[in-house]
Amino acid sequence: MPFDYVLLKTDALLYVLLIFTGFYVVYARQKEHLCIPWRQVARNKLGMMSAVILSFFLSIAILDSIHFHPALERTSDDVEIQYSTEIISLFDVIVEPLRTRVEKTYSAPFATHAYSKETIEQANGETRREYPRLVYGGSHLENPETERTVDIIKSSIVGLIKGLIASALIISLLIFRQSKQAKISFKERLRIVLQAKTEVPWQVIFVTFCSMMILVFVSAELSLKYHIFGTDKVGMDVFYQSLKSIRTGLLIGTLTTLVMLPFALILGVMAGYFRGWVDDVIQYLYTTLSSIPGVLLIAAAALMLEIYMAKHAAEFTSLAARADLRLLFLCMILGITSWTGLCRLLRGEALKLREIDYIEASKAFGVSHMTIIFRHMLPNVMHIVMISVVIDFSGLVLAEAVLTYINIGVDPSMESWGNMINSARLELAREPVVWWSLAAAFIFMLGLVLSANLFSDAVRDAFDPRLSGSK
């Protein structure tokens, strides 16, 4: 085989989360009371626009979560296939030029020369201080001063045309499928979509999708010839680092939720339903945990992990496995320290629900406590869970950046926006200022967090009974 598949711990958890999401989609489609709020989400223009953008981020994260050892080149057919010790992802294969085109050091966005002067020896033996040409950035240009702007415009136009063609084909297929389902002609369905007469804002969805496809193809065309966001101190492409950081940000937001949810859901409902000493113990537990400064607790846990990895270095065969364990551990610590807020909300809701007539009737008929909790209580608090999960996602993505900035976050060898911001501290202090690493991390974080916030607003409006009942 041309590769040796590797399953990292965070990859496995992400696959499990995707499988559970698929099961939830199938289950929700069979329950009308769950379909109604999701239909309301689908009618929200900003919500669907942000969902399209989030789907692009998620696609990159999934591609970047398929890891393997690539096979080494064989000297002859009789030699057994050997695999590299390096672990790469399917996304790395797709963006191979971005990963392998490494310059000597810093270079500005769309630059053709290095950012700092170097001493260069001339053919006649003399030395001069000048900006050397980059090995890859703009290397196809003979006269960069006069050709670069025109070449960037041409490449952007080519990417624009490719993006329009690709998006037009995909949108046409979707409209054709919708026309078959509605049993009308393709032309009639297209007219309905263009006039925005559909319940779901397909016009907004298609415009957003087309814009994202254009952005993808324009970036692909330009990144093959230039470093769009420049390079860092060791010459790595900053655009590549920003794309690789998407997986880290999404894993922090999703896996932390996976760790947090069981604690908050079970303990919160139990505290509100049973009351008495059970409520006292659970309240004492989350009050004590909330009183501990979260940063100190995370720092102590990170130090314990570092000591463990130092004593068991033989268990980690690669830097990727080491970085993956640290990321998983960070998700667990963030989950353990962030479940208290949701637990309080669920406790309050459970206190209200236990006094409702159908709960009292279930008790009178001798229904067991566990049956009441799982059949009656949990389904009626899921709107709070759904709202809290999507709102907390953005905060967790930002938390990773802050924690990595103070060196208690993800491993320094792992691409993340926090590591990019951390490295930008020294870059902003040098002369001339290297600003593009910070700018790239800011742009990608803004895109993800803003989209997540807009989508969470749509979910909150749909699942909150007080808001949905007032409309």
N, C-alpha and C positions, 0 to 999 in steps of 0.2 A: 504493500500500500504506500501511496506517496506521503502518508502522514500517520502519526501515532496519536490517537485521540487522548486528551487529558480532561478529566472532570474535576474542576476546582470546587471547593465547598460552596462558594458564593454562586457559582454557575448552577449547581444542583438546587440550591434554595430558590434561585430565580426561576428555574424550570418548574419547581413545585408551585410557586406563586402563580405562574402563568396557567398551569393546569387547574388550580383552584379557581382562578378567574374564569376559565372556560366552563368549568362546572357551574359556577354561579350564573353565568350568562344563560346556560341551558335551563337551569332551575328557575331563574327570574322570568324567562319567556313563558313558562308554564303557570306563573302566578300573576294574576291580573293586578293585585295590589302592589306588586313590584314593578310591573310594566308601566303603570300610570305615571309615577315620578320620572322614570327614565324617558318616557315619551316627552315629558315636559322639558327634560334636559336637552333632548334632541331638537326641540323647537326653539331653544335659546341660541341666537346667532353668535354671541360672543363665546358661549360654551362650546359650540361646534367648531368655531374657528380655532379656539385653543386646543380642542381635541385633535384636530388635524395636525397642528404643530407638534403636540405631544407624541403623536403616532410616529413622526419622523425621528424624534429623540429616542423613542422606545425601539424603533427598528435598528438604529445604530447600536444601542445597548445590547440587544439580542445578538446581533452579528458579532459584537465584541465579546460575547460570553460563550462562544464556541471555540475552545482552545485545543491546540494539538502541537506535537513536535513535528516539524517538517522533516522530510527524508533528505539525507545528504546525497550528493551526486555519486553514482557508482562508477568506479574505474573500468569495470567489465561486468558482463551479465552474470558471471559465475559468482560474483561477490554478493554476500547477503546484504540486504538493505539495512543501512545504519541511519539512525535518526539523530537530529541535532538536539543538544541539551537545551536550546532556547525554546521557550513556549510562546507561540504567537496565536492570534485569533483569526477567524475568517475575515473580520473587518480589516486586519493588517494586510491580508492578501489582496483585498479589494483596493486598498489605498497604498499599495506597495511603493510607488514612487515617493510618496510623502514620508514614508518610514525610512527609506534607504538613502534619500538625497540629503546628506548631512554636509553642512558647510564647516568652515574652520572655526568660526565664532559668530558674534552678533552680525546681523544684517537687518536693515529696516524693511517694512512692508513694501513689496513690489520693487525692491532694490536690485540693482545689477552689480553693485560694488559693495565691499565690506563697509562696516559702519565706522571703523577706526583705521587710521593710517598705519601702514607697516613699512618697514625698511625693505626695499626691493632692489636687488642687484641687476644692473643693466647689462646689456651684451658687451659693452666696452669695459666692464669692470667697475664702473661707478655705482654708487648706491644713492637711492632717492627715497624720500618719504611720500607715499601716495596711497590712495585707496585701491586695493587690488580687486580685480574682477572676481565675482563669485563663480564657483565651480558649476553650479546648476541654475541659480536664479538669473534669468535673462541671458543664458549662455548661447542661445540661438541667434541673438542679435549681433550684427557686426558693428553698428554704431548706436549704442544704447541711448545716447543723449537725444537723438532725433527720431529713433524708431520705437522707443518704448511706449510712449503714449498711444500712438497709432496701433501698435500691436495689442495693447491692453483692450482698446476699444473693439478691435476686430475679434479678439478672443471672446470678449463679453457678448458680442452680437452672435457669434457661433453658438455659444452656450445658451443664449436666449432662444435661438431658433430650435435647438435640440430640445430644450425644456418645453417649449410650446408644442412641438410635435409629440413628445412623449406624453405630456399631460393630456393633449387632445385625444390621443389614442385610448388612454385609460378612461378618461371621462366619457368618451363615446361608447366604450364597452359597458360602462355603468348605466348610461342612459338607455342603451339598447336592452339591457337586462330589465330595467325598470319598465320599459315600454312593453316587454313581453309579459311581465307580471300584471300590468294594468290592462293588457289586451288592447293597446292602442298603437298607432304607428310611431316610428322613431321621430319623425318630424313633429308630430303633435306633442310628444313627451318633451322634446327639446324646447318647443315653444312655451310649454307650461313652466319648465325650469327657468328659462330666460326671463319670463314675466313674474317670477317669484310667486307663483300661485300654489305652491306645494306647502303642506303642513311643516315638513322638515325643510329648513333653509338650504336646499341643495345649491342654490346660486352662490351663497356665501361659502359653502363647503368647497365647491369646485373652484372658485376664485382663489381661496386660500391654498388649496392643493396645487393649483397652477403656479401660484407665486412661489411656493416652496420648491416645486420641481425646477422652476427657472433658476432659483437661488442655488440649488444643488448642481445643476449643469453648468452654470456660469462659474461657480467655485471650482468644479472639476476641470474645466478648460483652463482657468487661470492658474490653478495650483500645479498643473503639469509644466508650466513655464516659469512661474514665479513663486516666491514664498509670500503668500497673501498677507499673513500676519508676521512676517519676518522670521528670524531664527533667534534662539537663546544663546547663552554663553558657550555651550558646547556645539553649537551649530544645528541643533534639532529644530525642525519646522514647528513653529508655535501653533499653526493651524491644525496640524496633526495632533499635538498635545491637547488642544481644546476639544477636538472630536473624541479622543480617547477618554477624556475626563467625563464625558456624558455618562458612561457606564458607572463610574464611581459615584456620581451624584445621584443617579437613579437608584442604585443599590442601597445607598445610605437612606434614601427616602422610603423605599419599599420594604427592604429587609428589616429595618428598624421597626416599621409598622407590624411586620409579621411577628417580631419578638414581643412587642408591646401589647398587642391586641388580646391574647389569652389572659394575661394578668388583669388588665383593665376590665375586660368583659365579665370574667368569672367572679372576680372579687367584688366588683362594683355591684353586680346584680345580687350576689349573695348577701352583701352588707345591707342593701335596701330591703331585701325580701325577708331575711331571718331576723334582722334587728338584734336587740339584746347583746349578749356577749360576743356573738359573731361580728356584729357591727362595730363593737368597741375594739376588738382585736384588729380588724381590717383598717379602721380609722387610725389606730395607733401606728400601724405599719406604714401607711402611706404618708401620715403626718411626719413620722420620724425620717422617712426617706426624703421627703420634700425639704426638711430642715437642713439636710446635708448639701453644701454647695456642689452643684453638678460638675463643675470644672475640676474641683479637687478629687471627686470620686472617679471621674474619667481618667485624670492624670495618674492616680494611684493604680487603677486597673491596667493602664497602659504600661506602667513601670513593672507591674507583676508579669505582664506578658513578655516584656523585653527580657526579664530575668529567666523566664521559662524557655524562651527561644535560644538564649545564650547557653543554657545548660543542656539543651536537647538539639543542638545544631545539626546532628546527623539525621534528624527526622525531616529536615527541610532540604530537598534535593535541588531546589532552584530558588532564585529571588522571587519568582512569581508566586510560588507556594507560600513563601514567608510573607509577602505583601498581602496575599489573599487571606491568610489567617488573621493578620492584623486588621484588615478591613472587616472581616466577620466579627472579630472581637469588639471592634468599635461599634458595629451595628447592635450587638448584644448589650453593650453598656449603655448606649443611647436609649435602647428600648426599655431597659430596666429602670432608667432614671426618668423616663418621660411618660410612664403609664398612669401616674398619679392624677393628672388633670382629668383625663377621660374617666378614670375610676370614680372621681367625685361626681361628675355629671351623671354617670350611670346609676350611682347610688341614689341620687336625688330623684331620678326618674323612676327607679324601682320602688322607692318609698311611696310614690304617688300611685303606681300601677297596682301595688298589693292591696290597696283599698277599693279598687274598682269591683263592680258587682260580679263580673264573670270570674274573677280570681277568688272572691269569697265563695261563690257557688261551687267552684272546683274543690275548694277545701272542704265544703260541707258534704260533697259527694265522696270524699275520701280519696281524691286523686293525690298521688304522691308529690312530694315537694319537687323532685327532679323533673317530673313530667310537667308540672306547672311552670317551672323555670324555663325549660327548653321549648315547650309548646306555646306558652302564652307570654312569658316575660321577654325572652330574647327577641322574638320577631318584632315586638313593640318598642324596642330600644335601638333597633338597627339603623334607624334614621339618624340618631345621634352618633352612632359609630361611623356611619358613612360620611357625615359632615366633618367629624373630627379628623378622620383619616386623611381626607383630601386637603383639609386646611393645614394640618401638621406637616404634610409632605414638604411644603416650601420651607418651613422653618428648619426641618432636618437637613435639607440641601445646604442652606446657609450655615447651619451649625458645623457641618463638615469643613467648610472653608475657614471658619473661625478657629476650630480646634486644630486643623492642620497648620494654620498660621502660627500658632503657639507651640507647635511641634509635639502635640499629643493626639494627632489625627491619624490619617492613613500613612503608610510607609513612604518614605521619600522616593523610593524607586517606582512607585505607582503614579501614573498620571492622574492628577486631580486639579480642580480649580483652586483648591486651597494651597497645594504645592506651588502652583503658578503664581499665586498672590504672595506666598511666602518668599519665593525667589525674587519677586519684583521689589522687595524691600531694598536690597542692595543695588539693584539696577536703577532705581529711581534716585539713588544717592550719587551715582557716577556722573561724569561729564564727558561726552554729551549724554543726556538722559535716555535710557532705554525704557520706553513707555508701552510698547506693544504687547508684552506678556500680560500686564495688568489689564489693558484694554480688551484683549481677546477673552480673558477669563470673565471680565465684567459683561461683555456682550452675550456670551453663551449662558452665563448664569441668569442674566436678565431675561433672555428668551425662555429658558426653562421655568424659572420661578414665576414670571408674569403669566405664562400660559397656564401653569398649575393653579395660580390664584384665580384667574378668570374662570377656569373649569370648576374649581371648588365653589366659587360663588354660584354658578349655575346648579351644581349639585345641592348646595345648601337651600337655594330657593325652591328646588323641587321636592326635597325630602323633609324639610322643616314643616310640620303640620300647621303651625301658626301662619307661616308665609303662604303656603299653598292654599290654605283655607280662606285667606283674605282676598284671593285673586278670583 
